[in-house]
Amino acid sequence: MAKPPILTLTDISLSFGGNPVFDNLGMTVQESDRVCLVGRNGSGKSTLMKVIAGLIEPDSGDIFLRPGQKVGYMDQHPDLSSFKTLGDYARSEIDPIDFYKVDIIADGLKLNLEASPTTASGGERRRSALVKIMAEEPELMLLDEPTNHLDIEAIQWLEDELRQTKKAFILISHDRAFLRNLTRATLWVDRGKVRQNPKGFEAFEDWRDKTYDEEDQQRHKLNRLIKSEARWAVEGISARRKRNQGRVRRLMDLKDEKSGQIKRQGAAAMEFGDSPKSGKLIVDVNNVSKAYGDKNIVNDLSIKVTRGERIALVGPNGVGKTTVLNILTGSLSPDKGTVRLGVNLLSAIFDQNRSALNPGQTLWESLTEDKDLGVSGKNDQIMVRGKPKHVVGYLKEFLFDENQARGPISVLSGGEKARLLLSRIMARDSNLLVMDEPTNDLDVETLDLLQEILDGYDGTVLLVSHDRDFLDRVATTTLAFEGNGKVIPYAGGWSDYQAQRKLQNGDAIQSKNNKKKSQKNINHSITSKKNAVITFAQLDRLSKLPSLIERTETEITKLEEFLSQENLFTEHPEKFQKATDGLIERHEILSNLETEWIELESLNQES
């Protein structure tokens, strides 16, 4: 007999004045569901998450949670004021027997649990909330932008964890690759409706475009019908002195239907326009090295960047990508080597901390104030690549309304701040665009537009990003940070880089095996077995197994330490039993992982 849903929403409606956020929503969440929640910035995705979590009360409707089930919500802005460390917060609602889970998850997400909340960055605070919800293991996890401020290694670790979990989750993310790899159903928040599709994000864009096409066809038919009825109402019918009041009422109903339709939000009118061309050479880097104390950032890097290239810098957080970016732009000198910049360079910078935005200013002031030129923020006009435009009109091109124009930057969402920063950059001439994490908080449609704009940009782009799909769409060259100052250029984007790395590893393994084979006298039966060839997928799995084995061994050690406590069995028998069951389970997992490693390593040696 099938189990009832974990969660059921019936006829849920909510509005904050004006158009509804959503209306008459009905949905269920079953065990092991993997749902992506998508929609434009400001459409109500996070609001719906909070309604499901019980943090916002809907105007009407019912929410039923199956008894004994728990819903966990990852707070993007957690309240850490009463905790001394991020670890204290992450462990705050967890049984001490499960503290080891916090340590393991924090390690995977690269979070320092001993950090103080008062000095922690926004990204660290978010990660502490993510560690907390994953360690708590609720039956339904609500994850709002969990990949923001994670590097690619941590994103892939999180992806692996969520792929293996049996818990249900609903996921908001701008990372297409993350959504494609994990989700099996879609909720689309769009103009007060929550549309549902039993397919994952892979099918979303085709479904969205088909929905829009059908909507346009229906609107076209409605407009033709209104024109026809209006013509009849004006002309009347010859030989009839009174109009047919039923048709007049029908015309009014049709007009009401049209006026009640909520217009789709258009794409931001983002463009860079034509700017003075730089020289063909942008930067020539020769044998550059840089270190801070014992930390080697880059060692002996040589690269020549020419006009029109899109150079992506990828690697773990803290490895030194921003440092190398500053060296490439000439704002930081290397310890060794030379950096020669090209001529006629006009740089525009998009930094991940949005430091160019003053939270205390209004959007209006942010666009019109220029301290370097002695220009106050009181003007009505902004110069957009040499031509004056009214501030409100320009902001509307980036999907801001007049009320927002006079409001403070501090109340903007992350996506809105990104759009505002882009509006500032695009108002100025540039031929060298430096973008540090531009994709954070942008919705899918704006990411699509940004990619198209970068494709058409006639200047050069230096880009830092952890969004694998965006890297594939934009980058022509990838500078990969591979540890200990090793920074290597690869042709193409993220997938191209990965393919080249696997090919290099495969060649290295094959060369090593050939040397071994040349030293051995093998018989015919063994030779026939060695015809098997290890696949790239198996090589990838083989490379991950040692860390999985090490992690499982760590879990076993922590459980054994917990079980060694004096009087645990007599004073807390239920905890003793839970830990014992967990220890048995992890020993079995360890045995399976070791067997898998032996088999793959054997195949690797034989191929």
Stockholm file with secondary structure:
# STOCKHOLM 1.0

chainA/1-607         MAKPPILTLTDISLSFGGNPVFDNLGMTVQESDRVCLVGRNGSGKSTLMKVIAGLIEPDSGDIFLRPGQKVGYMDQHPDLSSFKTLGDYARSEIDPIDFYKVDIIADGLKLNLEASPTTASGGERRRSALVKIMAEEPELMLLDEPTNHLDIEAIQWLEDELRQTKKAFILISHDRAFLRNLTRATLWVDRGKVRQNPKGFEAFEDWRDKTYDEEDQQRHKLNRLIKSEARWAVEGISARRKRNQGRVRRLMDLKDEKSGQIKRQGAAAMEFGDSPKSGKLIVDVNNVSKAYGDKNIVNDLSIKVTRGERIALVGPNGVGKTTVLNILTGSLSPDKGTVRLGVNLLSAIFDQNRSALNPGQTLWESLTEDKDLGVSGKNDQIMVRGKPKHVVGYLKEFLFDENQARGPISVLSGGEKARLLLSRIMARDSNLLVMDEPTNDLDVETLDLLQEILDGYDGTVLLVSHDRDFLDRVATTTLAFEGNGKVIPYAGGWSDYQAQRKLQNGDAIQSKNNKKKSQKNINHSITSKKNAVITFAQLDRLSKLPSLIERTETEITKLEEFLSQENLFTEHPEKFQKATDGLIERHEILSNLETEWIELESLNQES
#=GR chainA/1-607 SS CCCCCSEEEEEEEEESSSSEEEEEEEEEECTTCEEEEECCTTSSHHHHHHHHHTSSCCSEEEEEECTTCCEEECCSSCCCTTCSSHHHHHTTTSCGGGHHHHHHHHHHTTCCTTCCTTTCCHHHHHHHHHHHHHHHCCSEEEEESTTTTCCHHHHHHHHHHHHHCCSEEEEECSCHHHHHHHCSEEEEEETBEEEEESSCGGGHHHHHHHHHHHHHHHHHHHHHHHHHHHHHHHHCCTTCSSCCHHHHHHHHHHHHHHHHSCCCCCCCCCCCCCCCCCCSEEEEEEEEEEEETTEEEEEEEEEEEETTCEEEEECCTTSSHHHHHHHHTTSSCCSEEEEEECSSCCEEEECTTCTTSCTTSBHHHHHHCBGGGTBCTTCSEEEETTEEEEHHHHHHHTTCCHHHHTSBGGGCCHHHHHHHHHHHHHTSCCSEEEEESTTTTCCHHHHHHHHHHHHHCSSEEEEECCCHHHHHHHCSEEEEECSTTCEEEEESSHHHHHHHHHHHHHHHHHHHHHHHHHTCCCCHHHHHHTTCCCCHHHHHHHHHHHHHHHHHHHHHHHHHHHHTSTTHHHHCHHHHHHHHHHHHHHHHHHHHHHHHHHHHHHHHHHC
#=GC SS_cons         CCCCCSEEEEEEEEESSSSEEEEEEEEEECTTCEEEEECCTTSSHHHHHHHHHTSSCCSEEEEEECTTCCEEECCSSCCCTTCSSHHHHHTTTSCGGGHHHHHHHHHHTTCCTTCCTTTCCHHHHHHHHHHHHHHHCCSEEEEESTTTTCCHHHHHHHHHHHHHCCSEEEEECSCHHHHHHHCSEEEEEETBEEEEESSCGGGHHHHHHHHHHHHHHHHHHHHHHHHHHHHHHHHCCTTCSSCCHHHHHHHHHHHHHHHHSCCCCCCCCCCCCCCCCCCSEEEEEEEEEEEETTEEEEEEEEEEEETTCEEEEECCTTSSHHHHHHHHTTSSCCSEEEEEECSSCCEEEECTTCTTSCTTSBHHHHHHCBGGGTBCTTCSEEEETTEEEEHHHHHHHTTCCHHHHTSBGGGCCHHHHHHHHHHHHHTSCCSEEEEESTTTTCCHHHHHHHHHHHHHCSSEEEEECCCHHHHHHHCSEEEEECSTTCEEEEESSHHHHHHHHHHHHHHHHHHHHHHHHHTCCCCHHHHHHTTCCCCHHHHHHHHHHHHHHHHHHHHHHHHHHHHTSTTHHHHCHHHHHHHHHHHHHHHHHHHHHHHHHHHHHHHHHHC
//
